[in-house]
Amino acid sequence: MESWKTWFKKIFDKNYPGRKIVGLILITLGFLALITPLTPGSWLIFVGLGFLGVRLTIWDRIKSWFLK
């Protein structure tokens, strides 16, 4: 079980280059889903931005809304 923990720590490390690649792929897929009619999945843009380290400016407001 320790090997899985180290693998996840390596993948989700802020400086790992694979994280940036996955983020860019998710942004691209989200944009394609956004311009394609009747295709859900444009939310992948926000997931990809999260992988790149970009947070929404209203994230704290959204988080406090769910914690009420």
Buried (B, 14 or more C-beta within 10 A) or exposed (E): EEEEEEEEEEEEEEEEEEBBEBBEEBBEBBBBBBEEEEEEBBEBBBBBBBBEEEEEEEEEEEEEEEEE
